[in-house]
Structures are given as C-alpha cells and as structure tokens.
C-alpha cells in the first residue's frame, strides 16, 4: 500500500448520494464494471471519483482521467494537485514534446499516480492501472474525426475491459448511447439528483424574441438582469456558440456575400485582427475595400458573433471587465489558465464565450447565464442536432449558482412553444433525452442501430459520386447484402465542398454490429485490392458523430 498525505482541507463532506456512489464503485474496484455517474450540474461528481481514486492509490493503483478540452485542464490539475500533490501529471497538446515524453515514461514506470489528459492520453501506458474516468463523456471532442479516426471514450472502455478495471462515465447530460446502455443494465447508473451545496438548480426564464427590440442580440430583460447581478458583485456569463464579429459580410448595394472559395460556407467577419476567415478551412483574406461584384464601398456585417457582443458590452458596462473566451482568444499557451485565475478572484465581471465555457467549469460567483440563441441546432439536418443542442443548453445553464448563491438562466428563443425547448426549460435533461430515445427507437437510428460512413473526396464532384457508386456495386457483387443492412447514398455531404474537395458519402446502417462489420470487411478488401483512382481519397468512419 502507498498511503497518501492528503490535504484534509481539500476534503469536502460527501452527501448521502455521493457516499453511496463512491462505495458502489469501490465495491467492484477489481472488476471491469462500467459506471454511469449521472449527476446534475454541481452535484459533486468530481468529488466522488476523487475519493475513489484516493482509495485505489492507497492500494498501489493508478488512475487515468480523460477530459474533453484543454480548457478544462487548469481547473482539473489545480484541484487534483491540491488534493494529491505532485503525483498528478497532465498530457495534452499544450504540453511540449519533452513534457509529454516525461509524463508518458513517468506513468509507465509508476512515478505518477494520476494522469489527466485529452483524448490522446487514452494510449498512455500505466504500470498498475486501477481506474479510468471519462469526464463529460458525452462530449464530441472525444472522437477524432480525421486521419486516424477513433473514439477515446470507446477505446477507454475496451482498454478497461482488457485490464479488468472499472470505468466511470461522468456527465450531467450523458449521450443517448450511454444512457441507453444504462437503461439496458449494461452499465450501472449512479444518480446524483441534488447539488452538493444544497442550492437548487438555476431557475430558467424564457424570453420570447418575437416582436422584441434587441440591442446587438440582447433583450431588455437580459440587459436589466445583467445590470442587477453586477451591482450585487456577481459574475454574468453570456453564451453564444459563434465566434468572430459576424457570420457574414454583405454588400449594401448588390447583395454580394462573403463566401469561401474553398468551402460551401460564408467567411466570418473578424475584427481582431480585422479580416474575413472561413471557420471550416481557416482561410483568411483581407477585409475588402470595395465590393468585388459592384465596386460599392459600403458593407453590412450580418449576424452576431462573440466579438460583436464583447464590443457592445464593453460600451454598455464600462465599469466592469468583459472577458471573451473562445478559440480565438485562447490560442496562446496558458491563455485559458490566465482567464481562469481572473474569474476565480470572484470580482464582478462579464464572461462571453462559446462552448468552451459550457464544459464542466466551476465558476462560484456566476449567478446569471444568458443564452442568446437557444434555437440553434433544433432544426439541424443531422438527427443528432437536437441531442447536441440540448446538452449544450443544460451544460451552460449549469454554470449558474454553483456555490451559495442562487442562479438563474435567461433563455432567448423565437420558438418558446417548441416541445424540446419546453422540456429543456424545465431543466430535466433525462426527460428530454428519454423522448429523443423513443424517437430514435421508432426510426431505428443509433443507438438502436449501428452506422458506418464511407466518405470520398476529390477535386471533382462527379468523380467522388462515381467512386462510391462503383464501390457499392462491387460490394454487392462480391457478397449478397444481408437483409438487415440499410444503405443511404451515395449523396453529397451536407457541406459538399470543403478545403477545395467535393465530398460524397455512403451511410450504412444495421441493427446488428456483426452484419455491419461483415459488409465493411468486404468494402475494405475491395478498397485495398482494387486499384483506386489517384484523384480520390477515401475514409471509413465507424459510429460517426455527424452526418
């Protein structure tokens, strides 16, 4: 046994639910059990697996903790180092190659008891692993969608099965696949239904934007509430999942729109630095002096982005600091850590951000969350759109009122009667998720079927289309397609042109995983044995996260 010198001041008294969850995991600490730690935001899920890890380390074991974003690393590292001291190491892309090598070798030799890292850390070798934790397990960042495609969550589950150690999937908004596995008793569900501080969940207040006078996208109700909270020395979080100043630039005369030459997308207006940028291929061009279509020199920046909201709020609330936290403002190393230090001081401030602020952060003095565009994602062509939108709303709402101050969430929407918006306004994610599960069940969509996507890309749309058609014809000729296989396509991707390549996809569904893989085996053999056109590049993505 390796007994730790734990800082007792870091200990928090466990609630009855937390204590029961901890004991349930420890009871099966020598098994390959999978636990879904399904707790509302602020219920103390981290404290549960902190205590589990403490017990395992005292028995000579190590723990691997996967987090979805680098932005969560400073908070996680601080908390674990305060609790466990120098036995904690972190592994992510913000570290230098030398730092990552030190962690890799240190974990392999048993020098570190705990490794915290993003998805690539799932491959970290450990001398005596005892537990894997996937924090915010629903997050799409755990799936790598290019080059070497893999799901860190699924690999962690497989690794734990091989090493016969338990896994904790932690989330306030579990993915429908994980929730369904829990309902089918494949995973053990541990529920935390109350906040650890005893404070109730934030109150949701919908604002109907129809016929409303808005100031740069903010309603009068939201602006008044912000003013009141700041005067009470509290912090305010404004959420808009759209970076930049405005989504597109339009000519005031002829209606020309700033579109990307490489992608089927508009170029976003940025002010810092000034210019136009495509958020899909990251191409940048100078801000045009005149319209390329009619030579007019007047333009309209149409729509809202975090830069625009930041500019307005700095003028509106001159006596309070305004911090914009998105991918643009956190590019430099340790930039997010600096933001976190400032926020942690607790002084009244306004935080503006994208989904970077929605994931697991603990901001004790945030008492008001404003969601500017709650409707985004509800009308997506992707069948997962509603699930993603719901998770984002519940997660960002959970940043309010996490300590001893009550919180509230103002939700701006043009569709207050939308059934999914109504469910989310009640703050009950599980009710929302169960209705989505019932819909998926009727249409035999994942998690009630398994999916694979074959993607073909080329500089000519017709070449991608012909390649997939020929591939499927050869597959059908090689082996009869099982009756439980459903094929959709070939069809152009929702964004057909990206990075100059035209993308077509073939989606294959089956209620049986074995049948799906038998078809994929045939497809792979054809792709590797039959000469493929040099003008086409292809990929196979099993369990894709987006259409």
C-alpha positions in Angstrom: 0.0 0.0 0.0 1.1 3.6 -0.8 -0.7 5.8 1.7 -1.1 9.4 0.6 -0.6 12.5 2.7 -3.9 14.0 1.7 -4.6 17.7 2.4 -7.6 17.4 4.7 -8.6 21.0 4.0 -9.3 19.9 0.4 -11.8 17.3 1.5 -15.5 18.1 1.2 -18.1 16.3 3.2 -19.9 13.9 1.0 -23.7 13.9 0.6 -25.6 10.6 1.1 -25.8 10.2 -2.7 -22.1 10.9 -3.2 -21.2 8.4 -0.5 -23.3 5.7 -1.9 -21.9 6.2 -5.4 -18.3 6.1 -4.1 -19.0 2.8 -2.2 -20.7 1.3 -5.3 -17.5 1.8 -7.4 -15.1 0.7 -4.7 -17.2 -2.5 -4.1 -16.3 -3.5 -7.7 -12.9 -2.0 -7.9 -11.3 -5.2 -9.1 -13.9 -5.8 -11.9 -14.4 -4.4 -15.4 -17.7 -2.8 -14.4 -18.8 0.4 -16.3 -20.5 3.1 -14.1 -22.5 5.9 -15.5 -22.2 8.7 -12.9 -25.2 10.7 -13.9 -25.4 13.8 -11.7 -27.0 17.2 -12.3 -24.6 20.1 -12.8 -22.9 21.0 -9.5 -23.8 17.7 -7.8 -20.2 16.9 -7.0 -19.4 14.2 -9.5 -15.7 15.1 -9.4 -15.6 14.7 -5.6 -17.0 11.1 -6.0 -14.2 9.9 -8.2 -11.6 11.9 -6.2 -12.4 9.7 -3.2 -12.5 6.5 -5.3 -9.0 7.4 -6.7 -7.7 8.1 -3.2 -8.6 4.6 -2.1 -7.2 3.0 -5.2 -3.9 4.8 -4.9 -3.6 3.7 -1.3 -3.6 0.2 -2.8 -0.9 0.9 -5.3 -3.1 1.6 -8.3 -3.0 4.4 -10.8 -5.9 6.4 -12.4 -6.3 7.9 -15.9 -8.8 10.8 -16.3 -9.9 11.9 -19.7 -11.2 15.4 -20.2 -12.7 16.7 -23.5 -10.9 20.1 -23.8 -7.5 21.6 -22.9 -9.5 24.5 -21.4 -10.6 22.2 -18.6 -7.0 21.2 -17.8 -6.0 24.1 -15.5 -9.1 23.6 -13.3 -8.7 19.8 -13.1 -4.9 20.0 -12.5 -5.3 22.6 -9.7 -8.0 20.5 -7.9 -6.1 17.2 -8.2 -2.7 18.7 -7.2 -4.3 20.4 -4.2 -5.6 17.0 -3.2 -2.9 14.6 -4.3 0.2 16.8 -4.6 3.0 16.1 -7.1 1.7 12.6 -8.0 -0.5 14.3 -10.7 0.6 14.8 -14.3 -1.2 16.1 -17.4 -0.9 15.1 -21.0 -2.3 17.3 -23.8 -1.3 19.2 -26.9 -0.4 22.4 -25.0 2.5 20.5 -23.5 5.9 20.4 -25.2 7.1 17.1 -26.7 9.6 16.8 -23.9 6.9 17.3 -21.2 4.7 14.7 -22.9 7.5 12.2 -23.0 8.2 12.8 -19.3 4.6 12.0 -18.5 4.5 9.0 -20.8 7.6 7.4 -19.2 6.6 8.5 -15.7 3.2 6.9 -15.9 4.7 3.7 -17.4 7.3 3.4 -14.6 4.7 4.2 -11.9 6.1 7.6 -10.9 2.7 9.3 -11.4 -0.4 8.1 -9.6 -2.8 10.2 -11.8 -2.7 11.2 -15.4 -5.2 13.9 -16.6 -5.4 14.3 -20.4 -7.4 14.9 -23.5 -8.3 12.1 -25.9 -4.8 11.0 -27.0 -3.9 10.3 -23.4 -6.1 7.1 -23.6 -2.9 5.5 -25.0 -0.7 6.4 -22.0 0.9 3.3 -20.6 0.5 2.7 -16.9 2.4 0.4 -14.6 -0.6 -0.6 -12.4 -3.9 0.9 -13.7 -6.8 0.8 -11.4 -9.5 3.2 -12.8 -10.4 5.2 -16.0 -12.6 8.2 -15.7 -14.2 9.9 -18.8 -15.3 13.3 -17.6 -18.1 14.9 -19.7 -18.4 11.6 -21.6 -21.0 12.9 -24.0 -18.6 15.4 -25.5 -17.9 15.1 -29.2 -14.2 16.1 -28.7 -13.5 12.5 -27.6 -13.9 11.5 -31.2 -11.1 12.2 -33.6 -12.7 12.7 -37.0 -9.8 12.9 -39.3 -6.6 10.9 -40.2 -6.5 8.1 -37.5 -10.2 8.0 -36.6 -11.1 6.8 -33.1 -13.3 7.4 -30.1 -11.3 7.9 -26.9 -14.4 7.0 -24.9 -14.9 3.7 -26.7 -11.2 2.9 -26.6 -11.1 3.6 -22.8 -14.0 1.1 -22.3 -12.1 -1.5 -24.3 -8.9 -0.9 -22.5 -10.6 -1.2 -19.2 -12.2 -4.5 -20.2 -8.8 -5.9 -21.2 -7.1 -4.7 -18.0 -10.1 -5.7 -15.9 -10.6 -2.3 -14.2 -13.7 -0.2 -13.7 -14.6 2.8 -15.8 -16.6 5.9 -14.7 -18.5 7.7 -17.4 -19.3 11.1 -15.8 -21.8 13.5 -17.2 -24.9 15.7 -16.3 -26.0 15.1 -19.9 -25.0 11.6 -21.0 -25.1 10.7 -24.6 -28.1 8.7 -25.8 -25.9 5.7 -26.5 -24.5 5.7 -22.9 -27.9 6.4 -21.4 -29.5 3.5 -23.4 -26.7 1.2 -22.2 -27.6 2.2 -18.7 -31.3 1.5 -19.2 -30.5 -1.9 -20.6 -28.4 -2.7 -17.5 -25.1 -2.9 -19.5 -23.8 -0.1 -17.3 -24.5 0.6 -13.7 -26.2 4.0 -13.3 -25.2 6.1 -10.2 -27.5 9.1 -9.9 -26.8 12.4 -8.1 -30.0 14.3 -8.0 -29.1 17.2 -5.7 -26.4 19.8 -5.8 -23.6 19.2 -3.3 -24.0 22.7 -1.8 -27.7 22.1 -1.2 -28.6 25.1 -3.5 -31.3 24.3 -6.0 -30.8 24.3 -9.8 -30.9 27.7 -11.5 -34.3 29.0 -12.5 -35.0 29.0 -16.2 -36.6 32.2 -17.6 -37.6 32.1 -21.3 -37.6 35.3 -23.3 -39.8 35.3 -26.4 -37.8 37.2 -29.1 -40.7 37.7 -31.4 -41.5 41.4 -31.8 -38.8 42.2 -29.3 -36.5 45.2 -29.6 -33.0 43.8 -29.3 -29.7 45.6 -28.7 -27.0 43.6 -30.6 -28.9 40.4 -29.9 -29.6 41.0 -26.2 -33.1 41.6 -24.9 -34.0 44.3 -22.5 -34.8 41.7 -19.8 -31.4 40.2 -20.1 -29.6 43.6 -20.0 -31.6 44.6 -16.9 -30.8 41.3 -15.2 -27.1 41.7 -16.0 -27.0 45.2 -14.5 -28.7 44.0 -11.3 -26.3 41.0 -10.9 -23.2 43.1 -11.5 -24.3 45.7 -8.9 -24.7 42.8 -6.4 -21.0 41.9 -7.1 -21.8 38.8 -9.0 -20.5 37.5 -12.3 -22.5 37.0 -15.5 -22.0 34.5 -18.3 -23.3 35.2 -21.9 -23.3 32.2 -24.2 -23.2 32.4 -28.0 -21.7 29.4 -29.8 -20.5 31.5 -32.7 -17.0 33.2 -32.7 -15.9 36.2 -34.7 -17.7 39.5 -35.2 -20.5 38.5 -37.6 -21.2 35.3 -39.6 -21.0 37.0 -43.0 -20.4 40.3 -44.8 -23.0 41.6 -47.3 -22.7 44.3 -49.9 -25.1 47.1 -49.1 -25.7 47.7 -52.8 -25.9 44.4 -54.8 -26.2 41.8 -52.0 -22.8 40.1 -52.6 -22.0 37.8 -49.7 -18.5 36.9 -48.5 -18.3 33.2 -49.4 -15.2 31.0 -49.1 -13.6 29.9 -52.3 -12.7 26.5 -50.9 -15.8 25.6 -48.9 -19.6 25.8 -49.2 -19.6 28.3 -46.4 -19.6 32.1 -45.8 -16.5 33.7 -44.5 -16.9 35.1 -41.0 -16.1 38.8 -40.2 -13.3 39.2 -37.6 -12.2 42.5 -36.1 -9.2 41.2 -34.0 -7.3 41.0 -36.4 -9.6 42.7 -39.0 -10.4 40.4 -41.9 -12.5 37.6 -43.2 -12.0 34.0 -42.1 -13.5 30.6 -43.0 -14.1 28.6 -39.8 -14.0 25.3 -41.8 -10.7 25.6 -43.7 -9.3 28.5 -41.6 -8.5 30.5 -44.8 -8.1 34.2 -44.2 -8.3 37.2 -46.5 -8.1 41.0 -46.1 -11.3 43.0 -45.4 -12.4 44.1 -48.9 -12.1 47.8 -49.6 -14.8 47.6 -52.2 -17.4 45.0 -53.4 -15.8 42.6 -55.9 -19.2 42.5 -57.7 -20.3 46.2 -58.0 -17.3 48.2 -56.5 -19.6 49.6 -53.8 -17.7 50.5 -50.6 -20.5 50.0 -48.1 -20.9 46.7 -46.3 -23.2 45.2 -43.7 -21.8 42.8 -41.1 -24.8 40.5 -40.8 -25.5 38.5 -37.7 -23.9 38.1 -34.3 -20.6 36.6 -33.0 -18.7 36.7 -29.7 -16.5 39.7 -30.8 -19.6 41.8 -31.6 -21.2 41.0 -28.3 -17.9 41.8 -26.5 -17.7 45.2 -28.2 -21.2 46.1 -27.3 -21.0 45.1 -23.7 -17.7 46.9 -23.2 -19.5 50.1 -24.2 -22.6 49.3 -22.2 -20.9 48.2 -18.9 -17.8 50.4 -18.8 -17.1 49.9 -15.1 -16.9 46.1 -15.3 -14.3 43.8 -17.0 -15.6 42.0 -20.1 -13.8 38.7 -21.0 -14.3 36.9 -24.3 -13.4 33.2 -24.1 -13.4 31.4 -27.4 -11.0 29.6 -29.6 -9.6 32.9 -30.9 -8.9 34.4 -27.5 -7.3 31.2 -26.1 -4.8 30.4 -28.8 -1.7 31.2 -26.8 -0.3 28.7 -24.3 -1.7 29.2 -20.8 -4.2 31.9 -22.0 -7.2 29.9 -20.6 -5.4 29.4 -17.3 -4.9 33.2 -17.1 -8.7 33.7 -17.7 -9.5 31.1 -15.1 -7.3 32.9 -12.5 -9.0 36.2 -13.1 -12.5 34.6 -12.9 -11.6 32.7 -9.7 -10.9 36.0 -7.9 -14.7 36.4 -7.8 -14.9 40.1 -8.7 -17.9 41.2 -10.7 -17.3 40.6 -14.4 -19.0 39.6 -17.7 -17.8 36.4 -19.4 -18.7 35.9 -23.1 -18.0 32.6 -24.7 -18.7 29.7 -26.9 -19.0 26.0 -25.9 -15.5 26.4 -24.3 -17.4 27.8 -21.3 -20.1 25.2 -21.2 -18.0 22.2 -20.2 -17.6 21.4 -16.6 -16.2 24.7 -15.4 -16.8 25.7 -11.8 -17.3 29.4 -11.5 -18.6 30.0 -8.0 -19.6 33.6 -8.5 -21.6 33.2 -11.7 -25.2 33.8 -10.8 -26.7 34.6 -14.2 -26.3 32.8 -17.6 -27.7 34.4 -20.7 -28.3 32.0 -23.7 -28.6 34.2 -26.8 -29.6 31.7 -29.4 -31.3 28.7 -27.8 -32.9 27.6 -31.1 -29.5 26.8 -32.8 -29.3 23.1 -33.6 -33.0 22.3 -33.1 -33.7 22.3 -36.8 -30.5 20.6 -37.9 -30.4 18.2 -40.8 -28.3 15.9 -38.6 -30.5 13.6 -36.5 -28.2 14.3 -33.6 -28.8 18.0 -33.7 -31.4 18.1 -31.0 -29.3 16.0 -28.7 -26.3 18.2 -29.1 -28.3 21.4 -28.7 -30.0 20.1 -25.5 -26.7 19.0 -23.9 -25.2 22.4 -24.6 -28.1 24.4 -23.1 -28.2 22.2 -19.9 -24.4 22.3 -19.6 -24.1 26.1 -19.9 -27.1 26.7 -17.7 -25.3 24.6 -15.0 -22.6 27.2 -14.7 -25.0 29.4 -12.7 -25.5 29.3 -8.9 -23.0 26.5 -8.1 -22.0 27.7 -4.7 -24.0 29.5 -2.1 -25.8 32.0 -4.4 -28.9 31.1 -6.3 -28.6 31.2 -10.1 -30.9 31.9 -13.0 -30.8 31.3 -16.7 -32.3 33.6 -19.3 -33.1 31.7 -22.5 -33.7 33.8 -25.6 -35.8 31.9 -28.2 -38.0 32.5 -31.2 -39.7 29.2 -30.5 -40.8 29.1 -26.8 -43.6 26.6 -27.7 -41.2 24.1 -29.4 -41.7 20.9 -27.4 -37.9 20.4 -26.9 -37.4 24.0 -25.8 -40.3 23.5 -23.3 -38.6 20.3 -21.9 -35.2 22.0 -21.6 -36.8 25.0 -19.8 -37.9 22.5 -17.0 -34.2 21.7 -16.6 -34.7 18.0 -16.7 -32.3 16.5 -19.2 -33.2 12.9 -18.6 -36.9 13.6 -19.6 -35.7 15.4 -22.7 -33.2 12.5 -23.5 -35.8 9.7 -23.0 -38.2 11.4 -25.5 -35.3 11.5 -28.0 -34.5 7.8 -27.3 -38.2 6.9 -28.1 -37.9 8.8 -31.4 -34.7 7.0 -32.3 -36.3 3.7 -31.4 -39.1 4.2 -33.8 -36.8 5.1 -36.7 -34.1 2.6 -35.8 -31.5 5.3 -35.6 -28.4 4.9 -33.3 -28.3 3.7 -30.5 -30.9 1.2 -31.9 -28.7 0.6 -35.0 -25.0 0.8 -35.9 -23.7 3.2 -38.5 -20.6 3.4 -40.7 -19.9 6.3 -43.2 -17.7 5.8 -46.3 -16.5 9.3 -47.4 -15.0 10.0 -50.8 -13.3 13.3 -51.6 -11.9 14.7 -54.9 -11.5 17.9 -56.8 -14.5 16.9 -59.0 -17.9 16.2 -57.5 -18.8 13.6 -60.2 -15.6 11.6 -59.5 -16.5 11.2 -55.8 -20.0 10.2 -56.7 -18.9 7.6 -59.3 -16.3 6.2 -57.0 -18.8 5.4 -54.3 -21.4 4.0 -56.7 -18.8 1.7 -58.2 -17.6 0.7 -54.7 -21.1 -0.3 -53.6 -21.8 -2.2 -56.9 -18.6 -4.2 -56.4 -19.5 -4.9 -52.8 -23.0 -6.2 -53.8 -21.5 -8.4 -56.5 -18.8 -9.8 -54.1 -21.2 -10.9 -51.4 -25.0 -10.6 -51.2 -26.0 -7.8 -48.8 -27.6 -9.0 -45.6 -31.3 -8.2 -45.3 -30.8 -6.2 -42.1 -28.5 -3.7 -43.8 -29.8 -0.3 -44.9 -27.8 1.9 -47.3 -28.4 5.6 -47.8 -26.5 7.2 -50.6 -24.2 7.9 -52.3 -25.2 11.5 -51.5 -23.3 14.8 -51.3 -22.3 15.7 -47.7 -24.3 18.4 -46.0 -21.3 20.7 -46.8 -20.3 19.2 -50.1 -17.2 21.4 -50.8 -14.6 21.7 -48.0 -10.9 22.7 -48.4 -11.4 22.6 -52.1 -12.6 19.0 -52.2 -16.0 17.7 -53.1 -17.3 15.2 -50.6 -19.8 12.4 -51.1 -20.8 9.8 -48.5 -22.3 6.4 -48.3 -24.0 5.7 -45.0 -24.6 2.0 -44.0 -26.9 1.1 -41.1 -27.6 -2.2 -39.4 -29.3 -3.3 -36.1 -26.6 -5.9 -35.9 -22.9 -4.9 -35.3 -21.6 -8.1 -36.8 -23.6 -7.7 -40.0 -22.3 -4.2 -40.4 -18.7 -5.2 -40.0 -19.1 -8.1 -42.4 -20.1 -5.6 -45.1 -17.2 -3.3 -44.1 -14.8 -6.2 -44.4 -15.8 -6.6 -48.0 -15.6 -2.9 -48.7 -12.1 -2.8 -47.1 -10.9 -5.7 -49.2 -12.1 -4.1 -52.4 -10.5 -0.7 -51.5 -7.2 -2.3 -50.7 -7.1 -4.9 -53.5 -8.6 -2.9 -56.3 -6.6 0.0 -57.7 -8.4 3.2 -56.7 -8.3 6.4 -58.7 -5.4 8.6 -57.6 -7.8 11.6 -57.8 -9.9 10.2 -54.9 -9.2 9.9 -51.2 -11.5 7.8 -49.1 -12.1 7.0 -45.4 -14.3 4.7 -43.3 -15.8 6.1 -40.1 -17.5 3.6 -37.8 -20.0 5.2 -35.4 -19.6 8.7 -36.9 -20.7 11.6 -34.7 -22.1 13.8 -37.5 -23.6 13.4 -41.0 
